[in-house]
């Protein structure tokens, strides 16, 4: 086994390459079992708490809704251009407004949860 720098003890200290056992013997490149016996455990990255996961999901939802809103921006621009030159709108303006307002309401509700 090659030395793994990811082994730490309860004080957060990295395991040494040469491990001194209780009987005084020194072991170069100890095995995983020897590290465990000496009080060193494999280091694992900290896991996000449930509240952190919920916050990440909330932020992802907000971003997704904002992207959906941005995907309809071209329709609003097209409606405005047609209105400027006196042409009929190529989209149902009322339905477009309701759709976009529903997205904005969802975004505002999620942002209000913070």
Backbone as XML, in Angstrom:
<?xml version="1.0"?>
<chain id="A" units="angstrom">
  <residue number="1" name="UNK">
    <atom name="N" x="0.851" y="-1.184" z="0.000"/>
    <atom name="CA" x="0.000" y="0.000" z="0.000"/>
    <atom name="C" x="0.886" y="1.234" z="0.000"/>
  </residue>
  <residue number="2" name="UNK">
    <atom name="N" x="0.561" y="2.188" z="-0.833"/>
    <atom name="CA" x="1.288" y="3.445" z="-0.822"/>
    <atom name="C" x="0.675" y="4.346" z="0.232"/>
  </residue>
  <residue number="3" name="UNK">
    <atom name="N" x="1.455" y="5.285" z="0.703"/>
    <atom name="CA" x="0.970" y="6.181" z="1.740"/>
    <atom name="C" x="-0.164" y="7.035" z="1.223"/>
  </residue>
  <residue number="4" name="UNK">
    <atom name="N" x="-1.183" y="7.147" z="2.020"/>
    <atom name="CA" x="-2.358" y="7.926" z="1.657"/>
    <atom name="C" x="-2.441" y="9.129" z="2.587"/>
  </residue>
  <residue number="5" name="UNK">
    <atom name="N" x="-2.260" y="10.334" z="2.052"/>
    <atom name="CA" x="-2.312" y="11.542" z="2.869"/>
    <atom name="C" x="-3.713" y="11.842" z="3.388"/>
  </residue>
  <residue number="6" name="UNK">
    <atom name="N" x="-4.689" y="11.103" z="2.940"/>
    <atom name="CA" x="-6.059" y="11.376" z="3.353"/>
    <atom name="C" x="-6.406" y="10.777" z="4.709"/>
  </residue>
  <residue number="7" name="UNK">
    <atom name="N" x="-5.474" y="10.092" z="5.370"/>
    <atom name="CA" x="-5.765" y="9.547" z="6.689"/>
    <atom name="C" x="-5.483" y="10.614" z="7.738"/>
  </residue>
  <residue number="8" name="UNK">
    <atom name="N" x="-6.470" y="10.830" z="8.634"/>
    <atom name="CA" x="-6.336" y="11.812" z="9.709"/>
    <atom name="C" x="-6.765" y="11.178" z="11.020"/>
  </residue>
  <residue number="9" name="UNK">
    <atom name="N" x="-6.236" y="11.710" z="12.121"/>
    <atom name="CA" x="-6.693" y="11.240" z="13.425"/>
    <atom name="C" x="-7.810" y="12.152" z="13.923"/>
  </residue>
  <residue number="10" name="UNK">
    <atom name="N" x="-8.265" y="11.898" z="15.173"/>
    <atom name="CA" x="-9.396" y="12.663" z="15.699"/>
    <atom name="C" x="-9.068" y="14.146" z="15.884"/>
  </residue>
  <residue number="11" name="UNK">
    <atom name="N" x="-7.780" y="14.506" z="15.951"/>
    <atom name="CA" x="-7.391" y="15.918" z="16.069"/>
    <atom name="C" x="-7.226" y="16.572" z="14.700"/>
  </residue>
  <residue number="12" name="UNK">
    <atom name="N" x="-7.468" y="15.822" z="13.621"/>
    <atom name="CA" x="-7.353" y="16.364" z="12.281"/>
    <atom name="C" x="-5.942" y="16.347" z="11.739"/>
  </residue>
  <residue number="13" name="UNK">
    <atom name="N" x="-5.030" y="15.668" z="12.441"/>
    <atom name="CA" x="-3.645" y="15.595" z="11.985"/>
    <atom name="C" x="-3.511" y="14.486" z="10.949"/>
  </residue>
  <residue number="14" name="UNK">
    <atom name="N" x="-2.740" y="14.756" z="9.914"/>
    <atom name="CA" x="-2.531" y="13.742" z="8.888"/>
    <atom name="C" x="-1.683" y="12.611" z="9.439"/>
  </residue>
  <residue number="15" name="UNK">
    <atom name="N" x="-1.955" y="11.417" z="8.976"/>
    <atom name="CA" x="-1.207" y="10.239" z="9.411"/>
    <atom name="C" x="0.216" y="10.316" z="8.885"/>
  </residue>
  <residue number="16" name="UNK">
    <atom name="N" x="1.182" y="9.873" z="9.705"/>
    <atom name="CA" x="2.574" y="9.888" z="9.258"/>
    <atom name="C" x="2.856" y="8.748" z="8.290"/>
  </residue>
  <residue number="17" name="UNK">
    <atom name="N" x="3.911" y="8.910" z="7.484"/>
    <atom name="CA" x="4.326" y="7.830" z="6.586"/>
    <atom name="C" x="4.878" y="6.658" z="7.377"/>
  </residue>
  <residue number="18" name="UNK">
    <atom name="N" x="5.527" y="6.956" z="8.476"/>
    <atom name="CA" x="6.052" y="5.920" z="9.345"/>
    <atom name="C" x="5.198" y="5.926" z="10.596"/>
  </residue>
  <residue number="19" name="UNK">
    <atom name="N" x="4.545" y="4.823" z="10.849"/>
    <atom name="CA" x="3.617" y="4.718" z="11.966"/>
    <atom name="C" x="4.295" y="3.962" z="13.093"/>
  </residue>
  <residue number="20" name="UNK">
    <atom name="N" x="4.299" y="4.555" z="14.278"/>
    <atom name="CA" x="4.864" y="3.888" z="15.450"/>
    <atom name="C" x="3.723" y="3.197" z="16.180"/>
  </residue>
  <residue number="21" name="UNK">
    <atom name="N" x="3.816" y="1.889" z="16.288"/>
    <atom name="CA" x="2.784" y="1.102" z="16.957"/>
    <atom name="C" x="2.977" y="1.158" z="18.465"/>
  </residue>
  <residue number="22" name="UNK">
    <atom name="N" x="1.967" y="0.682" z="19.219"/>
    <atom name="CA" x="2.017" y="0.734" z="20.678"/>
    <atom name="C" x="3.205" y="-0.022" z="21.253"/>
  </residue>
  <residue number="23" name="UNK">
    <atom name="N" x="3.621" y="-1.086" z="20.589"/>
    <atom name="CA" x="4.753" y="-1.883" z="21.105"/>
    <atom name="C" x="6.100" y="-1.282" z="20.708"/>
  </residue>
  <residue number="24" name="UNK">
    <atom name="N" x="6.087" y="-0.118" z="20.055"/>
    <atom name="CA" x="7.312" y="0.564" z="19.710"/>
    <atom name="C" x="7.827" y="0.297" z="18.309"/>
  </residue>
  <residue number="25" name="UNK">
    <atom name="N" x="7.265" y="-0.703" z="17.645"/>
    <atom name="CA" x="7.703" y="-0.996" z="16.279"/>
    <atom name="C" x="7.281" y="0.135" z="15.358"/>
  </residue>
  <residue number="26" name="UNK">
    <atom name="N" x="8.102" y="0.384" z="14.367"/>
    <atom name="CA" x="7.766" y="1.389" z="13.367"/>
    <atom name="C" x="7.484" y="0.689" z="12.049"/>
  </residue>
  <residue number="27" name="UNK">
    <atom name="N" x="6.430" y="1.115" z="11.402"/>
    <atom name="CA" x="6.008" y="0.506" z="10.146"/>
    <atom name="C" x="6.029" y="1.580" z="9.068"/>
  </residue>
  <residue number="28" name="UNK">
    <atom name="N" x="6.753" y="1.297" z="7.981"/>
    <atom name="CA" x="6.775" y="2.208" z="6.842"/>
    <atom name="C" x="5.613" y="1.827" z="5.934"/>
  </residue>
  <residue number="29" name="UNK">
    <atom name="N" x="4.874" y="2.796" z="5.465"/>
    <atom name="CA" x="3.690" y="2.579" z="4.620"/>
    <atom name="C" x="2.739" y="1.554" z="5.242"/>
  </residue>
  <residue number="30" name="UNK">
    <atom name="N" x="2.178" y="1.897" z="6.404"/>
    <atom name="CA" x="1.277" y="0.958" z="7.079"/>
    <atom name="C" x="0.014" y="0.676" z="6.275"/>
  </residue>
  <residue number="31" name="UNK">
    <atom name="N" x="-0.608" y="-0.427" z="6.608"/>
    <atom name="CA" x="-1.849" y="-0.807" z="5.935"/>
    <atom name="C" x="-3.011" y="-0.006" z="6.521"/>
  </residue>
  <residue number="32" name="UNK">
    <atom name="N" x="-4.151" y="-0.090" z="5.860"/>
    <atom name="CA" x="-5.343" y="0.603" z="6.332"/>
    <atom name="C" x="-5.729" y="0.123" z="7.733"/>
  </residue>
  <residue number="33" name="UNK">
    <atom name="N" x="-5.593" y="-1.176" z="7.977"/>
    <atom name="CA" x="-5.924" y="-1.731" z="9.293"/>
    <atom name="C" x="-5.000" y="-1.163" z="10.369"/>
  </residue>
  <residue number="34" name="UNK">
    <atom name="N" x="-3.713" y="-0.998" z="10.043"/>
    <atom name="CA" x="-2.765" y="-0.437" z="11.013"/>
    <atom name="C" x="-3.108" y="1.017" z="11.318"/>
  </residue>
  <residue number="35" name="UNK">
    <atom name="N" x="-3.485" y="1.768" z="10.289"/>
    <atom name="CA" x="-3.911" y="3.150" z="10.524"/>
    <atom name="C" x="-5.124" y="3.176" z="11.451"/>
  </residue>
  <residue number="36" name="UNK">
    <atom name="N" x="-6.093" y="2.321" z="11.190"/>
    <atom name="CA" x="-7.306" y="2.280" z="12.002"/>
    <atom name="C" x="-6.971" y="1.914" z="13.442"/>
  </residue>
  <residue number="37" name="UNK">
    <atom name="N" x="-6.084" y="0.966" z="13.633"/>
    <atom name="CA" x="-5.684" y="0.537" z="14.977"/>
    <atom name="C" x="-4.992" y="1.680" z="15.723"/>
  </residue>
  <residue number="38" name="UNK">
    <atom name="N" x="-4.264" y="2.521" z="15.013"/>
    <atom name="CA" x="-3.555" y="3.648" z="15.631"/>
    <atom name="C" x="-4.455" y="4.874" z="15.799"/>
  </residue>
  <residue number="39" name="UNK">
    <atom name="N" x="-5.713" y="4.782" z="15.395"/>
    <atom name="CA" x="-6.648" y="5.888" z="15.589"/>
    <atom name="C" x="-6.794" y="6.806" z="14.398"/>
  </residue>
  <residue number="40" name="UNK">
    <atom name="N" x="-6.261" y="6.417" z="13.261"/>
    <atom name="CA" x="-6.401" y="7.216" z="12.045"/>
    <atom name="C" x="-7.506" y="6.618" z="11.192"/>
  </residue>
  <residue number="41" name="UNK">
    <atom name="N" x="-8.319" y="7.460" z="10.647"/>
    <atom name="CA" x="-9.427" y="6.996" z="9.810"/>
    <atom name="C" x="-9.336" y="7.667" z="8.446"/>
  </residue>
  <residue number="42" name="UNK">
    <atom name="N" x="-9.851" y="7.006" z="7.411"/>
    <atom name="CA" x="-9.856" y="7.650" z="6.093"/>
    <atom name="C" x="-10.642" y="8.956" z="6.160"/>
  </residue>
  <residue number="43" name="UNK">
    <atom name="N" x="-10.073" y="9.999" z="5.579"/>
    <atom name="CA" x="-10.727" y="11.301" z="5.563"/>
    <atom name="C" x="-11.819" y="11.300" z="4.505"/>
  </residue>
  <residue number="44" name="UNK">
    <atom name="N" x="-12.968" y="11.792" z="4.871"/>
    <atom name="CA" x="-14.055" y="11.959" z="3.910"/>
    <atom name="C" x="-14.439" y="13.439" z="3.904"/>
  </residue>
  <residue number="45" name="UNK">
    <atom name="N" x="-14.748" y="13.965" z="2.753"/>
    <atom name="CA" x="-15.123" y="15.384" z="2.709"/>
    <atom name="C" x="-16.397" y="15.629" z="3.505"/>
  </residue>
  <residue number="46" name="UNK">
    <atom name="N" x="-16.528" y="16.804" z="4.083"/>
    <atom name="CA" x="-17.737" y="17.100" z="4.848"/>
    <atom name="C" x="-18.972" y="17.036" z="3.949"/>
  </residue>
  <residue number="47" name="UNK">
    <atom name="N" x="-20.039" y="16.510" z="4.492"/>
    <atom name="CA" x="-21.281" y="16.379" z="3.752"/>
    <atom name="C" x="-22.172" y="17.579" z="4.053"/>
  </residue>
  <residue number="48" name="UNK">
    <atom name="N" x="-22.904" y="18.009" z="3.052"/>
    <atom name="CA" x="-23.818" y="19.132" z="3.229"/>
    <atom name="C" x="-24.950" y="18.721" z="4.158"/>
  </residue>
  <residue number="49" name="UNK">
    <atom name="N" x="-25.361" y="19.657" z="5.000"/>
    <atom name="CA" x="-26.481" y="19.384" z="5.901"/>
    <atom name="C" x="-27.781" y="19.408" z="5.099"/>
  </residue>
  <residue number="50" name="UNK">
    <atom name="N" x="-28.836" y="18.947" z="5.735"/>
    <atom name="CA" x="-30.143" y="18.911" z="5.067"/>
    <atom name="C" x="-30.588" y="20.321" z="4.682"/>
  </residue>
  <residue number="51" name="UNK">
    <atom name="N" x="-30.332" y="21.297" z="5.562"/>
    <atom name="CA" x="-30.736" y="22.672" z="5.254"/>
    <atom name="C" x="-29.903" y="23.246" z="4.107"/>
  </residue>
  <residue number="52" name="UNK">
    <atom name="N" x="-28.621" y="22.871" z="4.038"/>
    <atom name="CA" x="-27.777" y="23.329" z="2.933"/>
    <atom name="C" x="-28.248" y="22.725" z="1.612"/>
  </residue>
  <residue number="53" name="UNK">
    <atom name="N" x="-28.639" y="21.459" z="1.642"/>
    <atom name="CA" x="-29.146" y="20.799" z="0.440"/>
    <atom name="C" x="-30.438" y="21.463" z="-0.018"/>
  </residue>
  <residue number="54" name="UNK">
    <atom name="N" x="-31.321" y="21.758" z="0.949"/>
    <atom name="CA" x="-32.580" y="22.433" z="0.601"/>
    <atom name="C" x="-32.316" y="23.805" z="-0.011"/>
  </residue>
  <residue number="55" name="UNK">
    <atom name="N" x="-31.339" y="24.526" z="0.541"/>
    <atom name="CA" x="-30.999" y="25.856" z="0.009"/>
    <atom name="C" x="-30.444" y="25.743" z="-1.407"/>
  </residue>
  <residue number="56" name="UNK">
    <atom name="N" x="-29.602" y="24.734" z="-1.646"/>
    <atom name="CA" x="-29.050" y="24.519" z="-2.982"/>
    <atom name="C" x="-30.166" y="24.193" z="-3.979"/>
  </residue>
  <residue number="57" name="UNK">
    <atom name="N" x="-31.121" y="23.365" z="-3.546"/>
    <atom name="CA" x="-32.244" y="23.015" z="-4.425"/>
    <atom name="C" x="-33.108" y="24.238" z="-4.708"/>
  </residue>
  <residue number="58" name="UNK">
    <atom name="N" x="-33.319" y="25.086" z="-3.679"/>
    <atom name="CA" x="-34.118" y="26.306" z="-3.855"/>
    <atom name="C" x="-33.439" y="27.235" z="-4.859"/>
  </residue>
  <residue number="59" name="UNK">
    <atom name="N" x="-32.130" y="27.402" z="-4.713"/>
    <atom name="CA" x="-31.393" y="28.276" z="-5.629"/>
    <atom name="C" x="-31.403" y="27.706" z="-7.052"/>
  </residue>
  <residue number="60" name="UNK">
    <atom name="N" x="-31.307" y="26.384" z="-7.181"/>
    <atom name="CA" x="-31.359" y="25.755" z="-8.504"/>
    <atom name="C" x="-32.727" y="25.963" z="-9.142"/>
  </residue>
  <residue number="61" name="UNK">
    <atom name="N" x="-33.786" y="25.891" z="-8.335"/>
    <atom name="CA" x="-35.134" y="26.133" z="-8.848"/>
    <atom name="C" x="-35.282" y="27.565" z="-9.337"/>
  </residue>
  <residue number="62" name="UNK">
    <atom name="N" x="-34.752" y="28.511" z="-8.567"/>
    <atom name="CA" x="-34.817" y="29.919" z="-8.961"/>
    <atom name="C" x="-34.089" y="30.120" z="-10.284"/>
  </residue>
  <residue number="63" name="UNK">
    <atom name="N" x="-32.898" y="29.542" z="-10.414"/>
    <atom name="CA" x="-32.123" y="29.682" z="-11.652"/>
    <atom name="C" x="-32.865" y="29.069" z="-12.837"/>
  </residue>
  <residue number="64" name="UNK">
    <atom name="N" x="-33.485" y="27.916" z="-12.617"/>
    <atom name="CA" x="-34.236" y="27.259" z="-13.682"/>
    <atom name="C" x="-35.414" y="28.129" z="-14.137"/>
  </residue>
  <residue number="65" name="UNK">
    <atom name="N" x="-36.129" y="28.702" z="-13.177"/>
    <atom name="CA" x="-37.263" y="29.562" z="-13.518"/>
    <atom name="C" x="-36.802" y="30.824" z="-14.247"/>
  </residue>
  <residue number="66" name="UNK">
    <atom name="N" x="-35.677" y="31.385" z="-13.818"/>
    <atom name="CA" x="-35.148" y="32.573" z="-14.502"/>
    <atom name="C" x="-34.738" y="32.244" z="-15.928"/>
  </residue>
  <residue number="67" name="UNK">
    <atom name="N" x="-34.203" y="31.051" z="-16.134"/>
    <atom name="CA" x="-33.846" y="30.641" z="-17.499"/>
    <atom name="C" x="-35.097" y="30.482" z="-18.356"/>
  </residue>
  <residue number="68" name="UNK">
    <atom name="N" x="-36.158" y="29.906" z="-17.778"/>
    <atom name="CA" x="-37.412" y="29.770" z="-18.522"/>
    <atom name="C" x="-37.962" y="31.143" z="-18.893"/>
  </residue>
  <residue number="69" name="UNK">
    <atom name="N" x="-37.842" y="32.083" z="-17.974"/>
    <atom name="CA" x="-38.305" y="33.447" z="-18.240"/>
    <atom name="C" x="-37.475" y="34.073" z="-19.358"/>
  </residue>
  <residue number="70" name="UNK">
    <atom name="N" x="-36.186" y="33.897" z="-19.304"/>
    <atom name="CA" x="-35.297" y="34.463" z="-20.326"/>
    <atom name="C" x="-35.563" y="33.848" z="-21.702"/>
  </residue>
  <residue number="71" name="UNK">
    <atom name="N" x="-35.984" y="32.582" z="-21.724"/>
    <atom name="CA" x="-36.264" y="31.923" z="-23.001"/>
    <atom name="C" x="-37.462" y="32.524" z="-23.725"/>
  </residue>
  <residue number="72" name="UNK">
    <atom name="N" x="-38.298" y="33.268" z="-23.024"/>
    <atom name="CA" x="-39.457" y="33.904" z="-23.671"/>
    <atom name="C" x="-39.240" y="35.391" z="-23.921"/>
  </residue>
  <residue number="73" name="UNK">
    <atom name="N" x="-38.074" y="35.907" z="-23.582"/>
    <atom name="CA" x="-37.792" y="37.335" z="-23.805"/>
    <atom name="C" x="-37.951" y="37.721" z="-25.276"/>
  </residue>
  <residue number="74" name="UNK">
    <atom name="N" x="-37.528" y="36.835" z="-26.161"/>
    <atom name="CA" x="-37.603" y="37.171" z="-27.595"/>
    <atom name="C" x="-39.049" y="37.393" z="-28.033"/>
  </residue>
  <residue number="75" name="UNK">
    <atom name="N" x="-39.977" y="36.701" z="-27.398"/>
    <atom name="CA" x="-41.386" y="36.874" z="-27.759"/>
    <atom name="C" x="-41.868" y="38.270" z="-27.376"/>
  </residue>
  <residue number="76" name="UNK">
    <atom name="N" x="-41.441" y="38.732" z="-26.212"/>
    <atom name="CA" x="-41.829" y="40.069" z="-25.755"/>
    <atom name="C" x="-41.249" y="41.122" z="-26.699"/>
  </residue>
  <residue number="77" name="UNK">
    <atom name="N" x="-40.000" y="40.919" z="-27.093"/>
    <atom name="CA" x="-39.358" y="41.860" z="-28.018"/>
    <atom name="C" x="-40.090" y="41.877" z="-29.355"/>
  </residue>
  <residue number="78" name="UNK">
    <atom name="N" x="-40.453" y="40.704" z="-29.843"/>
    <atom name="CA" x="-41.162" y="40.615" z="-31.120"/>
    <atom name="C" x="-42.511" y="41.328" z="-31.037"/>
  </residue>
  <residue number="79" name="UNK">
    <atom name="N" x="-43.224" y="41.134" z="-29.920"/>
    <atom name="CA" x="-44.515" y="41.803" z="-29.732"/>
    <atom name="C" x="-44.318" y="43.320" z="-29.731"/>
  </residue>
  <residue number="80" name="UNK">
    <atom name="N" x="-43.288" y="43.792" z="-29.036"/>
    <atom name="CA" x="-43.016" y="45.232" z="-28.973"/>
    <atom name="C" x="-42.652" y="45.783" z="-30.351"/>
  </residue>
  <residue number="81" name="UNK">
    <atom name="N" x="-41.854" y="45.045" z="-31.117"/>
    <atom name="CA" x="-41.480" y="45.502" z="-32.459"/>
    <atom name="C" x="-42.708" y="45.596" z="-33.359"/>
  </residue>
  <residue number="82" name="UNK">
    <atom name="N" x="-43.574" y="44.596" z="-33.289"/>
    <atom name="CA" x="-44.785" y="44.598" z="-34.120"/>
    <atom name="C" x="-45.701" y="45.754" z="-33.730"/>
  </residue>
  <residue number="83" name="UNK">
    <atom name="N" x="-45.812" y="46.009" z="-32.434"/>
    <atom name="CA" x="-46.652" y="47.114" z="-31.969"/>
    <atom name="C" x="-46.090" y="48.451" z="-32.439"/>
  </residue>
  <residue number="84" name="UNK">
    <atom name="N" x="-44.759" y="48.554" z="-32.497"/>
    <atom name="CA" x="-44.120" y="49.813" z="-32.899"/>
    <atom name="C" x="-44.398" y="50.162" z="-34.355"/>
  </residue>
  <residue number="85" name="UNK">
    <atom name="N" x="-44.556" y="49.140" z="-35.194"/>
    <atom name="CA" x="-44.799" y="49.406" z="-36.613"/>
    <atom name="C" x="-46.254" y="49.185" z="-36.998"/>
  </residue>
  <residue number="86" name="UNK">
    <atom name="N" x="-47.095" y="48.895" z="-36.005"/>
    <atom name="CA" x="-48.525" y="48.757" z="-36.255"/>
    <atom name="C" x="-48.948" y="47.411" z="-36.799"/>
  </residue>
  <residue number="87" name="UNK">
    <atom name="N" x="-48.124" y="46.394" z="-36.655"/>
    <atom name="CA" x="-48.490" y="45.048" z="-37.109"/>
    <atom name="C" x="-49.159" y="44.277" z="-35.973"/>
  </residue>
  <residue number="88" name="UNK">
    <atom name="N" x="-49.858" y="43.226" z="-36.342"/>
    <atom name="CA" x="-50.488" y="42.367" z="-35.350"/>
    <atom name="C" x="-49.415" y="41.543" z="-34.639"/>
  </residue>
  <residue number="89" name="UNK">
    <atom name="N" x="-49.593" y="41.310" z="-33.355"/>
    <atom name="CA" x="-48.631" y="40.531" z="-32.576"/>
    <atom name="C" x="-48.663" y="39.074" z="-33.030"/>
  </residue>
  <residue number="90" name="UNK">
    <atom name="N" x="-47.510" y="38.447" z="-33.189"/>
    <atom name="CA" x="-47.461" y="37.054" z="-33.635"/>
    <atom name="C" x="-47.790" y="36.065" z="-32.518"/>
  </residue>
  <residue number="91" name="UNK">
    <atom name="N" x="-47.937" y="36.544" z="-31.297"/>
    <atom name="CA" x="-48.234" y="35.680" z="-30.152"/>
    <atom name="C" x="-49.450" y="36.218" z="-29.426"/>
  </residue>
  <residue number="92" name="UNK">
    <atom name="N" x="-50.100" y="35.350" z="-28.673"/>
    <atom name="CA" x="-51.204" y="35.767" z="-27.820"/>
    <atom name="C" x="-50.588" y="36.521" z="-26.640"/>
  </residue>
  <residue number="93" name="UNK">
    <atom name="N" x="-50.720" y="37.835" z="-26.647"/>
    <atom name="CA" x="-50.049" y="38.686" z="-25.661"/>
    <atom name="C" x="-50.554" y="38.385" z="-24.250"/>
  </residue>
  <residue number="94" name="UNK">
    <atom name="N" x="-51.844" y="38.194" z="-24.089"/>
    <atom name="CA" x="-52.393" y="37.922" z="-22.753"/>
    <atom name="C" x="-51.853" y="36.605" z="-22.197"/>
  </residue>
  <residue number="95" name="UNK">
    <atom name="N" x="-51.808" y="35.576" z="-23.034"/>
    <atom name="CA" x="-51.290" y="34.272" z="-22.590"/>
    <atom name="C" x="-49.803" y="34.368" z="-22.271"/>
  </residue>
  <residue number="96" name="UNK">
    <atom name="N" x="-49.075" y="35.108" z="-23.104"/>
    <atom name="CA" x="-47.646" y="35.305" z="-22.873"/>
    <atom name="C" x="-47.425" y="36.027" z="-21.541"/>
  </residue>
  <residue number="97" name="UNK">
    <atom name="N" x="-48.220" y="37.050" z="-21.286"/>
    <atom name="CA" x="-48.090" y="37.787" z="-20.034"/>
    <atom name="C" x="-48.394" y="36.882" z="-18.837"/>
  </residue>
  <residue number="98" name="UNK">
    <atom name="N" x="-49.465" y="36.081" z="-18.928"/>
    <atom name="CA" x="-49.823" y="35.170" z="-17.821"/>
    <atom name="C" x="-48.702" y="34.164" z="-17.559"/>
  </residue>
  <residue number="99" name="UNK">
    <atom name="N" x="-48.148" y="33.617" z="-18.627"/>
    <atom name="CA" x="-47.070" y="32.628" z="-18.494"/>
    <atom name="C" x="-45.849" y="33.247" z="-17.808"/>
  </residue>
  <residue number="100" name="UNK">
    <atom name="N" x="-45.461" y="34.417" z="-18.269"/>
    <atom name="CA" x="-44.280" y="35.082" z="-17.701"/>
    <atom name="C" x="-44.542" y="35.559" z="-16.272"/>
  </residue>
  <residue number="101" name="UNK">
    <atom name="N" x="-45.758" y="36.031" z="-16.008"/>
    <atom name="CA" x="-46.080" y="36.481" z="-14.654"/>
    <atom name="C" x="-46.088" y="35.297" z="-13.684"/>
  </residue>
  <residue number="102" name="UNK">
    <atom name="N" x="-46.564" y="34.150" z="-14.124"/>
    <atom name="CA" x="-46.550" y="32.951" z="-13.274"/>
    <atom name="C" x="-45.110" y="32.570" z="-12.905"/>
  </residue>
  <residue number="103" name="UNK">
    <atom name="N" x="-44.200" y="32.666" z="-13.883"/>
    <atom name="CA" x="-42.796" y="32.384" z="-13.607"/>
    <atom name="C" x="-42.229" y="33.393" z="-12.610"/>
  </residue>
  <residue number="104" name="UNK">
    <atom name="N" x="-42.535" y="34.682" z="-12.797"/>
    <atom name="CA" x="-42.044" y="35.711" z="-11.874"/>
    <atom name="C" x="-42.610" y="35.504" z="-10.470"/>
  </residue>
  <residue number="105" name="UNK">
    <atom name="N" x="-43.890" y="35.106" z="-10.376"/>
    <atom name="CA" x="-44.497" y="34.853" z="-9.063"/>
    <atom name="C" x="-43.795" y="33.694" z="-8.353"/>
  </residue>
  <residue number="106" name="UNK">
    <atom name="N" x="-43.460" y="32.639" z="-9.103"/>
    <atom name="CA" x="-42.748" y="31.499" z="-8.508"/>
    <atom name="C" x="-41.354" y="31.920" z="-8.039"/>
  </residue>
  <residue number="107" name="UNK">
    <atom name="N" x="-40.675" y="32.713" z="-8.843"/>
    <atom name="CA" x="-39.341" y="33.203" z="-8.472"/>
    <atom name="C" x="-39.439" y="34.030" z="-7.196"/>
  </residue>
  <residue number="108" name="UNK">
    <atom name="N" x="-40.396" y="34.959" z="-7.157"/>
    <atom name="CA" x="-40.555" y="35.819" z="-5.981"/>
    <atom name="C" x="-40.885" y="35.009" z="-4.727"/>
  </residue>
  <residue number="109" name="UNK">
    <atom name="N" x="-41.722" y="33.985" z="-4.886"/>
    <atom name="CA" x="-42.069" y="33.145" z="-3.733"/>
    <atom name="C" x="-40.836" y="32.400" z="-3.210"/>
  </residue>
  <residue number="110" name="UNK">
    <atom name="N" x="-40.050" y="31.858" z="-4.123"/>
    <atom name="CA" x="-38.844" y="31.132" z="-3.709"/>
    <atom name="C" x="-37.796" y="32.077" z="-3.103"/>
  </residue>
  <residue number="111" name="UNK">
    <atom name="N" x="-37.663" y="33.270" z="-3.660"/>
    <atom name="CA" x="-36.715" y="34.235" z="-3.111"/>
    <atom name="C" x="-37.176" y="34.745" z="-1.760"/>
  </residue>
  <residue number="112" name="UNK">
    <atom name="N" x="-38.485" y="34.763" z="-1.536"/>
    <atom name="CA" x="-39.026" y="35.200" z="-0.251"/>
    <atom name="C" x="-38.809" y="34.193" z="0.865"/>
  </residue>
  <residue number="113" name="UNK">
    <atom name="N" x="-38.497" y="32.947" z="0.515"/>
    <atom name="CA" x="-38.260" y="31.903" z="1.507"/>
    <atom name="C" x="-36.919" y="32.048" z="2.192"/>
  </residue>
  <residue number="114" name="UNK">
    <atom name="N" x="-36.038" y="32.846" z="1.634"/>
    <atom name="CA" x="-34.662" y="32.967" z="2.167"/>
    <atom name="C" x="-34.645" y="33.553" z="3.563"/>
  </residue>
</chain>
